[in-house]
Amino acid sequence: MDEKKITYHEQTDRNNTKKLREVLATLPGFCRDFFRAMEPKTSAKTRISYVYDIRLFFRFLCESNPYFKKKGDITEIRLDDLELLEPVDIEEFMEYLKLYEDEKGVTHTNGERGLKRKLASIRSFFNYYYKRELVKKNPTVIVDMPKLHKREITRL
């Protein structure tokens, strides 16, 4: 029996798809719609980055926001709960991202590029639901994107 050999990229895509499904299981059910919609337009690596960013955003809300603290678990957040968020909540998340600890106790920091990518993930997420009129407002568009400074050219 001839088994088709899979390339490195195909195997990586498969692994990322499995990871994506595992992380999606820890998020509210409505998140699946967003990732299903972005699947044809993005790579598996992009989707896995987005799912980690969105999970981090929900964790932040459940730890820091008084309303979301009452939820107890991320999976209990409903789409209409997002209506309660204001631009200041997004700004607080951006501040949080500069230095935070993950669930394993590992400390993480983000520079301007990391902050910009994470805000882009959250903006895309909110924009999906806003365009489909499932949420009435999108507080992420009011928050300015971090300014990126030019990198110095490093020569070999």
Summary of the structure (lengths in Angstrom):
residues: 156
radius of gyration: 17.4
end to end distance: 49.1
largest distance: 59.9
contacts: 384
relative contact order: 0.12
helix: 62%
strand: 4%
